[in-house]
Amino acid sequence: MFAAFLSRLSGRKPPPSITLSSNSHHLSTTTSSSSTLYTKYSFKPPVSLEPPTNSITPLPRTPSLAQPTHSKPSKPPYRPPSSLDRAGKEPVRSDLPFDFRFSYTESSPNVRPIGLREPKYSPFGPGRLDRGWTGVCAPVTDLKEWSSEKEQDLEEKRKILRERVQGEPLTNAERKALFERYQRHRTKKQINLGRDGLTHNMLNDIHNHWKHDEAVRIKCMGVPTLDMKNVCTQLEDKTFGKIIHRHGGQLVLYRGRNYHSKRRPVIPLMLWKPQEPVYPRLIKTTIDGLNIEETKKMRKRGLSAPALTKLAKNGYYGSLVPMVRDAFLSEELVRIDCKGLQKSDYKKIGCKLRDVVPCILVTFEKEQIVIWRGKDYKPTHEGYFLTERESFSDTDDDLSSRADGNKTGDYTQAEYNFDSGDSDDEFASSNMHP
């Protein structure tokens, strides 16, 4: 009684009374039989879970009794679009009058390889081009039908197309306006020409720029800058454009007065870079005219000679050829430090020096280029001066503009530091022989 009184004061329910059953010795609660929890929270299974009163097994449906099903035809599995799938399509035909190569500046048609590193799989894709692939190029004519007359006809065709696209030449005023419009501080549009030189797909990039602009700025870096004259020649020959300004490795390429983007030539794209073929070795066991002992002594002496210059990675090497030619006037061996450059890069540099200077390659050991001038060395020119800036201006236009009193076209060469002359050799010969 006292416990029940305290529970009423505290507001708690009294604990259930425990009784001992006479039949068993286990403890049990008095609320087990009189609890209302089962009636409040009793679980009633749904009808779907209740066992059927009259369990009748359904008969299996026979095909004759089955209802007709109108199912949609299954769709074919999805196949992503592939550029290699040419089912029902004809190969692309291009009327460009030159052979398609991966690089036009870093490969020469006059040098024949001695082998191929892969089968003759066309980098344009199977069945995408109407020209065959020889492992080096896609010739415009069949090699069996090739002749010097056809080569001259192709050159004449390229010349006619270029003259048709260019139209009348630009005046100095127009040339200067275009040059200033495409400077670095005016526009950021630019095409970079790297170690691979002028590639085939780069022709398509140039025409894409010409679709919206009259000219395009091209920045040349790395190995191709060793022979900028070749780069300018290949650009004008393959794009039918005109270089209106050059300063170091910066070029401004003009598209022409009669250029129309809707009538641009068809340029099929290369889908991958083909493997370079195998060429003869650049460094021979013995140098021509020397025996083995003399060759070893010359290589040791060349590696210990002071370096003429150190080449930077992806730099401008346009001044390297005149430096080597000037060094050969007093030195027999010249060493060029190429640390940090890729092995393929300084091998290409050595190959270009051999053909342009000319000289004899001695060794490529320890990331160095050692070249020898040879026994009977005769300098190509008594001196060599590099034209760093060329504007390709026309002096006749200046004279006519002065005669007509046209002040807009009166630009003197000294005022804008423009050099007339289309090549470095002509400029050098004009300065050496007044």
C-alpha positions in Angstrom: 0.0 0.0 0.0 2.8 2.4 0.9 4.6 1.7 -2.5 1.4 2.3 -4.4 0.9 5.6 -2.5 4.5 6.7 -3.4 4.0 5.8 -7.1 0.8 7.9 -7.2 2.7 10.9 -5.8 5.6 10.5 -8.3 3.3 10.0 -11.3 4.8 6.6 -12.3 2.9 3.4 -12.8 3.4 0.8 -10.1 5.5 -2.2 -11.2 3.6 -5.3 -11.9 3.2 -7.7 -9.0 5.1 -10.9 -9.3 3.5 -14.2 -8.2 4.8 -17.7 -7.9 2.8 -20.3 -9.8 2.2 -23.6 -8.0 2.7 -25.7 -11.0 6.0 -24.3 -12.3 8.9 -22.6 -10.7 9.3 -20.0 -13.4 8.3 -16.4 -12.8 5.3 -14.9 -14.7 3.5 -11.6 -14.8 -0.2 -11.1 -14.1 -0.5 -8.9 -17.2 0.2 -11.7 -19.7 -3.5 -12.7 -19.9 -5.2 -9.4 -19.4 -2.9 -7.1 -21.5 -4.5 -4.8 -24.1 -1.3 -4.5 -26.3 -2.3 -7.4 -28.5 -5.7 -5.9 -29.3 -4.1 -2.5 -30.1 -1.1 -3.7 -32.1 -2.2 -7.0 -33.4 -0.8 -8.0 -36.8 -3.3 -9.0 -39.4 -1.7 -10.5 -42.6 -2.9 -9.0 -45.9 -5.2 -11.0 -48.1 -2.4 -11.9 -50.6 -0.5 -13.7 -47.8 -3.4 -15.6 -46.4 -3.7 -19.2 -47.7 -6.6 -19.7 -50.1 -9.6 -21.5 -48.7 -10.1 -23.5 -51.9 -6.7 -24.1 -53.4 -7.2 -24.7 -57.1 -4.1 -25.1 -59.2 -4.4 -23.2 -62.5 -4.0 -25.1 -65.7 -1.1 -24.2 -67.9 -2.0 -22.0 -70.9 -1.7 -23.8 -74.2 -0.4 -22.0 -77.2 -3.7 -22.2 -78.9 -5.4 -20.4 -76.0 -2.6 -17.8 -75.6 -3.6 -14.3 -76.6 -1.6 -12.8 -79.5 1.1 -10.4 -78.4 1.9 -7.3 -80.5 5.5 -6.6 -79.4 7.7 -3.9 -81.1 10.6 -5.1 -83.1 13.9 -4.9 -81.2 16.2 -2.1 -82.1 19.7 -2.8 -83.3 22.5 -2.2 -80.8 23.9 1.3 -80.7 27.1 1.8 -82.7 29.1 5.0 -82.1 29.9 6.9 -85.3 33.3 6.0 -86.7 35.3 7.9 -89.3 36.7 4.6 -90.5 33.3 3.3 -91.5 33.0 4.2 -95.2 30.2 1.8 -96.2 28.5 3.2 -99.2 30.8 6.3 -99.5 33.1 7.2 -102.2 36.7 8.2 -101.5 37.6 11.8 -101.2 39.1 13.4 -104.3 41.5 16.3 -104.0 42.7 18.4 -106.9 45.8 19.8 -105.1 48.7 19.5 -107.5 51.3 18.1 -105.1 52.1 15.0 -103.2 50.6 14.6 -99.7 53.2 14.2 -97.0 53.1 14.3 -93.2 55.6 17.1 -93.1 56.6 19.3 -96.1 59.5 21.0 -94.5 61.1 18.1 -92.6 61.1 15.6 -95.4 62.7 15.8 -98.8 61.4 14.0 -101.9 65.0 13.8 -103.2 66.1 11.5 -100.3 64.9 8.0 -100.6 64.5 5.8 -97.5 66.1 2.3 -97.3 63.2 0.7 -95.5 59.8 1.1 -93.8 59.0 0.6 -90.1 55.3 -0.4 -90.7 53.1 -1.7 -93.5 51.8 0.7 -96.1 48.7 1.7 -94.1 47.4 5.0 -95.4 47.2 7.6 -92.5 44.1 9.0 -94.2 42.2 5.8 -93.3 41.2 2.9 -95.5 39.1 3.9 -98.5 39.0 7.6 -97.6 41.4 9.0 -100.3 41.6 8.3 -104.0 45.4 8.3 -103.8 47.6 5.4 -102.8 50.1 5.5 -99.9 53.7 4.6 -100.6 54.9 4.6 -97.0 56.3 8.1 -97.4 53.7 10.1 -99.3 50.5 10.0 -101.3 51.6 10.9 -104.8 49.3 12.9 -107.1 50.3 10.7 -110.0 51.0 7.1 -110.2 54.7 6.3 -109.7 54.7 4.1 -112.8 53.6 7.1 -114.9 55.8 9.7 -113.3 58.2 11.7 -115.5 60.0 15.0 -115.4 57.5 16.5 -117.9 54.6 15.7 -115.5 56.6 17.3 -112.7 57.0 20.5 -114.7 53.3 20.4 -115.5 52.4 20.3 -111.8 54.8 23.2 -111.1 53.1 25.2 -113.8 49.7 24.3 -112.4 50.7 25.4 -108.9 52.0 28.7 -110.3 48.8 29.4 -112.2 46.6 28.6 -109.2 48.7 30.9 -107.0 48.6 33.8 -109.4 44.8 33.3 -109.8 44.2 33.4 -106.1 46.7 36.3 -105.4 45.4 38.7 -108.0 47.1 42.1 -108.1 50.0 42.5 -105.7 49.5 44.5 -102.5 50.7 48.1 -102.2 53.0 49.0 -99.5 50.2 50.9 -97.7 48.0 47.8 -97.7 50.9 45.6 -96.7 51.7 47.8 -93.7 48.1 47.9 -92.7 47.8 44.1 -92.7 51.1 43.7 -90.9 50.0 46.0 -88.1 46.5 44.4 -87.8 47.9 41.0 -87.1 50.6 41.9 -84.5 50.8 40.3 -81.2 49.2 43.2 -79.3 46.3 43.4 -81.7 45.2 39.8 -82.0 45.9 36.5 -80.2 45.1 34.3 -83.2 48.2 32.4 -84.2 49.3 29.1 -85.6 52.4 27.5 -84.0 54.8 25.6 -86.2 56.9 23.2 -84.1 59.4 20.4 -84.5 57.3 18.6 -87.1 57.4 21.6 -89.4 54.6 22.4 -91.8 52.4 19.3 -91.5 49.6 18.3 -93.8 46.8 19.0 -91.3 48.2 22.5 -90.7 47.1 23.4 -94.2 43.5 22.9 -93.1 44.1 25.1 -90.1 45.5 27.9 -92.2 42.4 27.8 -94.5 40.2 27.9 -91.4 41.8 31.1 -90.3 41.5 32.6 -93.8 37.8 32.0 -93.6 37.4 34.9 -91.2 40.7 36.9 -91.6 42.7 38.1 -94.6 46.0 37.0 -93.1 47.3 34.7 -90.3 50.2 35.0 -88.0 52.5 31.9 -87.8 55.1 31.4 -85.1 57.9 29.1 -86.0 59.9 27.3 -83.3 62.5 24.6 -83.0 64.2 22.6 -85.7 62.4 24.1 -88.8 63.7 27.6 -88.0 67.2 26.5 -89.0 66.2 27.0 -92.6 63.6 29.7 -92.7 63.9 30.1 -96.4 62.6 26.5 -96.9 59.7 27.2 -94.5 58.6 30.3 -96.4 58.9 28.6 -99.7 56.8 25.6 -98.6 54.2 27.8 -97.0 53.7 29.8 -100.2 53.8 26.7 -102.5 51.4 24.6 -100.5 48.8 27.2 -99.4 49.0 29.5 -102.5 49.4 32.4 -100.1 51.9 35.2 -99.9 54.2 36.1 -97.0 54.0 39.8 -96.5 56.3 40.1 -93.4 58.9 38.1 -91.5 60.7 38.9 -88.3 62.8 36.1 -86.9 60.3 33.2 -86.5 57.2 35.3 -86.9 55.5 35.2 -90.3 52.4 36.9 -91.6 50.8 34.9 -94.4 48.3 36.7 -96.7 45.5 34.7 -98.4 45.2 36.8 -101.7 42.7 39.2 -103.2 40.7 36.6 -105.1 40.4 34.1 -102.2 37.0 32.7 -101.5 36.4 30.4 -98.5 33.6 28.6 -100.3 35.9 27.6 -103.1 38.8 26.5 -100.9 40.6 23.3 -102.0 39.6 20.0 -100.6 42.2 18.9 -98.0 41.7 15.4 -96.5 42.9 15.1 -93.0 45.4 12.6 -91.7 43.9 10.5 -88.9 47.3 9.5 -87.3 51.0 10.3 -87.6 52.7 7.7 -89.8 56.0 6.1 -88.7 59.1 7.7 -90.2 60.9 5.4 -92.7 64.4 4.2 -92.2 67.1 6.4 -93.7 70.8 5.8 -94.0 73.0 6.4 -91.0 74.2 10.0 -90.4 77.3 9.0 -88.5 79.5 6.5 -90.3 82.2 4.3 -88.6 84.9 6.2 -90.5 84.8 9.6 -91.9 85.3 9.9 -95.7 89.0 10.4 -96.4 90.1 9.3 -92.9 91.0 6.0 -91.3 89.7 4.6 -88.0 92.5 6.0 -85.9 92.2 9.5 -87.4 88.4 9.4 -86.9 88.7 8.5 -83.2 91.2 11.3 -82.6 89.0 13.8 -84.4 86.0 12.8 -82.3 87.9 13.2 -79.1 89.3 16.6 -80.2 85.8 17.7 -81.3 84.3 16.9 -77.9 87.0 18.7 -76.0 86.7 21.8 -78.3 84.9 24.9 -76.8 81.2 25.1 -77.6 80.2 27.6 -80.3 76.8 28.0 -78.8 74.2 26.3 -76.6 70.8 25.6 -78.2 67.6 26.2 -76.2 64.6 23.9 -76.4 62.1 25.1 -79.0 64.1 28.2 -79.7 64.9 30.1 -82.8 67.9 28.7 -84.7 67.9 31.0 -87.7 71.3 32.5 -86.8 73.1 29.1 -86.4 74.0 28.6 -90.1 75.9 32.0 -90.4 77.6 31.3 -87.0 78.9 28.0 -88.2 80.1 29.4 -91.5 81.9 32.2 -89.8 83.5 29.7 -87.3 84.8 27.5 -90.2 86.8 30.5 -91.5 89.2 30.0 -88.5 88.4 26.6 -86.9 88.4 23.2 -88.4 86.0 21.6 -85.9 82.9 23.1 -84.4 81.0 21.8 -81.4 77.3 22.8 -80.6 76.0 22.1 -77.1 72.5 20.5 -77.3 71.9 19.5 -73.7 68.2 19.4 -72.9 67.1 18.7 -76.5 65.5 15.5 -77.6 67.8 13.1 -79.5 65.7 13.3 -82.6 65.8 17.1 -82.6 69.6 17.5 -82.6 69.9 14.7 -85.1 67.7 16.7 -87.5 69.7 19.8 -86.8 72.9 18.0 -87.7 71.3 16.7 -90.9 70.2 20.2 -91.9 73.6 21.7 -91.1 75.2 19.0 -93.3 73.1 20.1 -96.3 72.9 23.9 -95.7 76.4 24.8 -94.5 77.7 22.3 -96.0 79.9 20.2 -93.6 80.7 16.7 -92.4 79.1 15.2 -89.3 81.6 13.7 -86.8 79.6 12.6 -83.7 76.4 13.1 -81.7 77.8 11.7 -78.4 77.1 13.4 -75.0 74.3 15.5 -76.5 76.8 17.4 -78.7 76.9 18.1 -82.4 80.5 18.0 -83.7 80.9 18.9 -87.4 84.0 19.1 -89.5 84.5 21.5 -92.4 86.4 18.9 -94.5 89.8 19.0 -96.2 89.0 21.1 -99.2 86.6 23.6 -97.6 85.6 26.6 -99.6 83.2 29.1 -98.1 80.0 29.5 -100.1 80.1 33.3 -99.6 82.9 35.4 -98.4 80.6 36.6 -95.7 77.0 35.8 -94.6 74.6 38.3 -93.1 71.2 37.1 -91.8 68.2 39.2 -92.6 66.2 39.1 -89.4 63.3 41.3 -90.7 61.8 41.1 -94.1 58.7 43.0 -95.3 58.7 41.9 -99.0 57.9 45.5 -99.9 57.9 46.8 -103.5 60.3 49.7 -104.3 58.5 50.4 -107.6 55.3 51.1 -105.6 57.1 53.6 -103.5 58.4 55.5 -106.5 55.0 55.6 -108.2 53.3 56.7 -105.0 55.8 59.6 -104.6 55.3 60.6 -108.2 51.5 60.6 -107.8 51.8 62.5 -104.5 50.1 59.8 -102.6 51.1 60.4 -99.0 49.5 57.2 -97.7 51.9 55.1 -99.7 55.0 57.1 -99.0 56.8 54.8 -96.6 60.6 54.9 -96.6 62.6 51.8 -95.9 64.6 53.4 -93.1 61.5 54.7 -91.3 60.0 51.3 -90.7 63.2 49.2 -90.9 61.9 47.2 -93.8 64.3 45.2 -96.0 63.6 44.5 -99.6 64.7 41.1 -100.9 63.1 37.7 -100.9 66.0 35.7 -99.4 68.9 35.9 -97.1 71.4 35.0 -99.8 70.3 37.8 -102.1 70.6 40.2 -99.2 74.1 39.0 -98.4 75.3 39.1 -101.9 74.0 42.6 -102.4 75.9 43.8 -99.3 79.1 42.0 -100.2 79.2 43.1 -103.8 78.1 46.7 -104.1 
